[in-house]
Amino acid sequence: MTDYTAIRRDLHNHPQTAGSENYAHDMIVRHLQQLHPDRVFTHVGGWGIVAVWEAAGGQKHTSNQPDTTPTVAFRADTDALPIGHRCGHDGHTTILMRLAELVDEAKSASQHSSLIANHNILLLWQPAEETGQGARAVMESGVLQQYNIVRFYALHNLPGYPVGTVVLCPHTFAAASTGVVYHLDGRETHASTPELGLNPGRAVAAMIERFDAFNGSSVQDAEFRQSTLICVNLGSPAFGTSAGHAEVMFTLRAFSNDVMQRLLADANKAVDEIAARWGLTVTRSLVEPFRATENTAECVEEIRKAAESLSLDVCCRVEPNRWSEDFAEYLSEYQGAMFGMGSGESQAELHRPDYDFPDALIEPAARLFLRLATGA
């Protein structure tokens, strides 16, 4: 068997941020060349790869007509943070590479050929998850639309749980979030006559207070929403000039897409009212918007059954993870679910400089994916 620990550590030592994942791309392609997928698509949505094992009894894919055979899909993310692979995407990538070998073995072995007689298995290695751009780019590539995806699965390692524990979120796995930037334009004037200008300072203060009022709901509340002040730029260090422009940034967060839309509408309404009160004009923009990763209940149940059949420990989270995941883009189009797998109770938190993915998670995670893919 291929040494997947060595592969994971090789990836760990060659981290590449969103949009530059050529090292992982080329490694995965070389790995697939040793296997027997029926179709491989490279450079999908940038540095993404899609590999497909077609059903023995299904419709063969042609360039002119989408394949209507039911397809079970799996995704791993390949990008790193600026501080390196401190989120575990190197491990996620390796898990899917191991899954590719397991699927290949299952289809090649005559005694197991019936396992995928009636459905395709599609593996997606996706770039640019950290920026929230990768999933959309993959969707826009048109590759996934060539297949009839009936279930779509992904996992994320979760520090704080024993290694290999399967962590289920029946409804939302990860929160919706977006950065929002408000530009407030007034009018500069001489600092000795501020009454002749329109200084946005008091409007900024009012915004901070108003946005703080969006907080307060419990994380166990389905209507949970959160506002975090990120940055304020007001005026310039010129002591003879009263400020005339401000830029205020918040991150907004919610546990469902509906609540997120209402929160954004409430935020925009508040800023419009404040700007009007002080005679300012306002423009706004969203930065790195993520949908909520809303699971399909039936697919969560399939994960639970598969995990229990492999004698893996299973636990259920009452509340979603507060961070965001762009796997949500696929779940807005397809039935599916994202789940967690414990990466160690004493493991450092995700995105910390001392985080490192545990290699012991690779095999059980790949086996769980295989069970979801084939029932084997």
N, C-alpha and C positions, 0 to 999 in steps of 0.2 A: 504493500500500500504506500502511496505517496506520503511523504513526511509533511503533514499539514502544520505541525508546530513550526517547522523551518520556514514554510511559506508565510505563515502569519508574522513571524519575526522579521522576515525579509521585508514584507510590506510595512511593518512598524518602523523599520530603519529607513524607509523611503517615503515619508509622508508627503502628500501633495494636496494643496488646498483646492477648493471648488474651481473648476474650469481648467485644471492643469493635471488631471489624473492619468497621464499617459503611461506611467510606470505600471500601475495596477492594470490598466487596460491591456497592455502588451503581455503582462504575465498571465492574465486570464485567457487571452487568445492562445498563447502557447499551451496552456493547460488543456483547453478544449480541443486543440489539434491532436492530442493523445487519446481523445475519447471519440464518441460516435454520434454526436447530435445530428439531427436531420437538417437543421438550419442554424446558422450563426449570423447575426447582424452585428457589425462593429460600428463604432463611432455614432452610437444612437444618442441623440440629444447632447452631443459633445463627445465625451469619452466613455459613453455607456456601451454595454454589450447585452445582447439578447441571444440566448441559446434555446432551441426547441427540440424536444424529443417527441416525434409525432406518434399518434396512436397506431397500433398495428392494424386495426380495422377501421381507421378513420379516413376522412377525405385528405388526400395529399395536397399540400399547399402549392398553389401556382401564383405567378406574379400578377395574374389578371383577376383573380377571384379570392376573396377572403376565405379562410378555412372555417367551416361552420362546426367542426368537431369541438365538443366541450374541452376547455383548456384550464388547467390549474396552474396558477402563476405564483412565483416567489421572488421577492426583491431583497437585495443587499445594497448598502450604500458604500462608496469607495473613497470618499474624500476625507481629508484630515483638517484639523484646525491649524491656525498659524503656529501654535505651540506643539504641533505634532499630532500623532494618533492618540488623543486623550479622550476620545469618546467611544472607541471600540469598533470603528468602522473597518479597521484591519481585520478584526475578528469576524465581523459580519461577512466580509468579502470571502474570507477563508471558509466559513461555514458553507456558503453557497458553492464554492469550488469542490468541497467534499461532497455536497449533495449531488453535484454534477456527476461525480464518479459513481456514487451509489445508484443514481438513476440509470447511468450507462450500464452498470452491472446487472441491474434488474431487467432492463430491456434485452440485453445480450444473452442472458441465461435462458435457455429454452424452457426450463421448468417454471420460470417466472414471467414469461412473455405475456400471460393473461393479465398481469397486474396493471398494465397500461394499454390494454387492448382497445378501450373505448374512449380514451381521452388523451389529449396532449399534455405535456409538462413543459412549462416555460420558465426559464430562469433569467432574471434581470439583474445585472450589476449596474447600479445607477450612480452617476456622478452628482456633485453639487447639491447634496442634501442640506448641508449646514447653512447655505444661503437661501434655501427654499426655492431654488430655480431649477433644480435637476429634474424633478418629477414632471413639471410642466413642459420642459424641453423634450423629455422622452415622449410624453403624450402627443406633443406637436409633431414629433418625427413621423407618426403614422404607423410605426411598426406594430404596436400593440393592437391597433385596429384591424390588423390582418388575421387576428385570432379571436375566437369566441371565448373570452375569459369568463368563467363562471364562478371562480373563487380566486382570491388574491391574498397572499399571506406575507407577513414580514415580522421580524422580531427585533427587539433592542435589548442589549444586556442592561441589567439593573443592579448597581451596587446596593448593598444593604440587605440582600437576600442570599441564602446559601447557594453555592454554585450549582447550577442545573435546575433550581426550582422554577417552575413555570408560573408566571404571574399574569393573571387574566384581569382584564377590565371589561365588564360586560357591555358597557355603552361606549364611553369615550376613553381612548388610551392616552392621548396627549392633547393638550389644550390648543385652542386657536390663539394666535397672537399676531400683532402687527406693530411695527414702529410707525408713529405718525409725527410729521413735522409741520408745525404751524408757523407761517411767516406773517408777522404783524407789521404793517407799514403805516407810519404816521408822518411827521414832518419835523426835521431837525431845525433847530434855531440856536441863537446865541445863548450860552448858559446863563447870561445875566437877565434874559427875558424869556424864561421857559413858558410863560403864558401865551406866547405867540406861536408856539410849536405844538406838536402832538406827540408827546413822549409816551411810549407803550409800557413804561415801567409798572404803572398801577394795574394795567390790564394783565400783565404777566403775573403779578401777585394774585389777582383775582382768579386767573386760570389755575394756578397751582392749588389754591384753596378749593376751587370747584372740582378739580380732577381728584383731589384727595377724598372727596365725598363719594366718589364711585366705589371706594374700597369699603370693607366692613362685612361683606357676606362671608359665611363660613365656607371652607374648602369642601365641606361635605354637602353643600347646597348646590343643586343642579343649576341654579341661577348665579353661581359664583362668577364674579367679574373683578378685575384688578387693573389699576392704573399705577404705573411707576414713572416718576419723573426721571428723565435721562440726562438732559442737557438744556441750558439756557444761555443764549448769546444775546446781550442787550447793549446797543450802542457801541461805542469804541472808546479807547483810552485817550480822549481829547477833551481836556477839562474846560475848554471854552465852548463846547458844543453840547446842547441837550440832545439826548438820544432820540432818534426818529425811526429806528427799526429794531425788531426783536425776532428771534428764532427760538421756539420752544419745542422740545422733543419729549414725547412720552412713549412708553410701551403699554399697549392695551392687551388684555388677556381674558379669555372666557373658556368655559368647558363645553360649549356647544356653538355651532355656527349661527344659530338663531340668536343666542344671547350676544354673541360677538357683533352681529349686525346692529342690534339694538344699542349696544355700548358705543359703537362707533358713531351711530346717528346721534346719541345723546351728547357725546363729546363734541361733535361738530356743531350741534345746536348751541351748546354752552359757549363755545369760542365765538360763534357768530354774534350771540347776544352781548358778550363782553366787548368784542371789537366795536360793535355798533354804539355801545354806551360811551366809549372813549373816542369815537370818530375815526377809527382805524379801518384799513382794508386788510383782509386776511386771505391768504392762499394756503393750500395744504397739499401734502403728498404722503403716500404710504411707503414704507420701507420694509422689505422682507416680510410680506404678509403670509401667514400660514393658516390654513383651515384647521378646524378641530378634526382629530383622527377618530371618526365615529365608526365603530365596529358594527358588523352585522351579527346579531345575536346567535344565529344558527352556526356561523363560522366560529364564534368563540366556543360554542359547545363542541364542535368538531375538534378544536384544539384540546379542550379538556379531556375528551375521550381518548385522543391519540396519546396525550401525555400519560394518562392513567394506564393505558395499555402497555406503555414502556416502563411502568413503575417509577415515573418521575413525580416528585412532590409537586402539588398544585396549590396555589393560594389565590385569593381574589381580592383585588383592591377596591375599596369603597369609592375612593376619589381618583380621578385621572391624574396623570403626571402633569405638572404645571408647565413643563417645557413643551416645545412644539416639534412636529415631525411632518416632513412633506409627503410621507406615504399617504397622508390625508387626501392628496390630489387623486390618487387611484381609487380610494374608497368613495370619492364623490361620483365615480363612474361605474365601479364594479362592486359586487358583493365580496366581502372579505373581512379580514381582521388583522390587527397588529397586537402582539403580546410581548411580555418581557420574559427574560431568563436571568435568574440571579447570577451575579458575577462575584459574589463573596460578601459576607457580612462585614468584614473589616476592609473591604476594598475602598479606595479613595473615590470620592464623588466624580461623576462625569465632568470633563472639562478642567479638572485640576491637573497641575503639572506632574503629580506623582501617580496618576492613574495609569494602569496597564491592563489590557485585556487578559483574562485567564485562559490559557490554552486548553485546560481541562473542559471547557465549555464547548469546544468545537464538535466533538463526536456526538454527544447527546443532542445538541441542537440540530445537527445534520440529520440524525436518525429520526428526530421528531418531524422535521420537514418531510423526510421520506415517507413516514407514516401518513402524513397529510396528503402526500402526492399519490401514493399507491396503496395505502392500507397495509404495507408490509413493514 
